[in-house]
Amino acid sequence: MTIHIVTRCPLHQSFTSPVLVRTFLRSQGVRFSSWAAISRLLSRTTSAKLSKVSLQPPQPSLVPAHKERLEQSRYITADTNTSAVTLWEDLKQMRFSPLPALGLGFAGLIPFMAPPALMILVHTYYANIALAQTAYGACILSFLGGVRWGFVLPEGSKLKADWFNLGYSVTPSLVAWGALLLPPSLSSIVLMTGIAGSAYFDIAIKGYPPWFKGLRFVLSLGAVLSLWSVFICRFVLSTPADKAALKQIEKSFQDEEEQG
């Protein structure tokens, strides 16, 4: 029969008191050799347990760092349960977006939206402005791929630095580079496809917080619509050279009428 008599020390560490065990066993008529061996064994066990108790207080310098990590994790939390697009729920989470992300994100739409607004306003298609928009779109597409890289690399990230995540992060930059090598019309189509496809995968796969997915959809939609508007303006609006040639033709007709 095994008997355990437990008491607590001021440190609230549970341990078996060999003195109490010895007294109890003596009252039960146990031989000295038996309870002496048990007493020595319990003494060694108790000493080992007490030696592991640390009386030093926690380092105060670690407390602010721990709070800072908790504050950061409140905004950057890996979405490990996403298996499909939950767009409506993500859009409702946009109200929890950090203010810098909202401000800088929507400010990044200005170079996308300004070219079509100008062309529609003056009824003229400017090839140089369209090229500037295309170059900016390629930069943004490369940046969107780098976001995935940034989520993977930090220590303690829930995303693994494997071939899928890192390979996915470099693919948009390759697509953007290839788009710049194509003619203007094809370049716009490739960029629109790249931005839309990248947005779909970012929303569908795990790894990003819901507010980021909602913001990602809105910004990507604005970028794609702006690129599409310039693409349409290329075919429905005249260029400055076309207008100059038209004026030259009209002037020649007027000169012929005056001479006739």
HELIX and SHEET records of a PDB file:
HELIX    1   1 PRO A   18  SER A   27  1                                  10    
HELIX    2   2 PHE A   32  SER A   51  1                                  20    
HELIX    3   3 LEU A   62  TYR A   75  1                                  14    
HELIX    4   4 LEU A   87  LYS A   92  1                                   6    
HELIX    5   5 GLN A   93  PHE A   96  5                                   4    
HELIX    6   6 LEU A   99  ALA A  107  1                                   9    
HELIX    7   7 ILE A  110  VAL A  122  1                                  13    
HELIX    8   8 ALA A  127  VAL A  152  1                                  26    
HELIX    9   9 TRP A  163  LEU A  180  1                                  18    
HELIX   10  10 PRO A  184  ALA A  204  1                                  21    
HELIX   11  11 PRO A  210  VAL A  236  1                                  27    
HELIX   12  12 PRO A  240  GLN A  259  1                                  20    
SHEET    1   A 2 VAL A   6  ARG A   8  0                                        
SHEET    2   A 2 SER A  14  THR A  16 -1                                        
END                                                                             
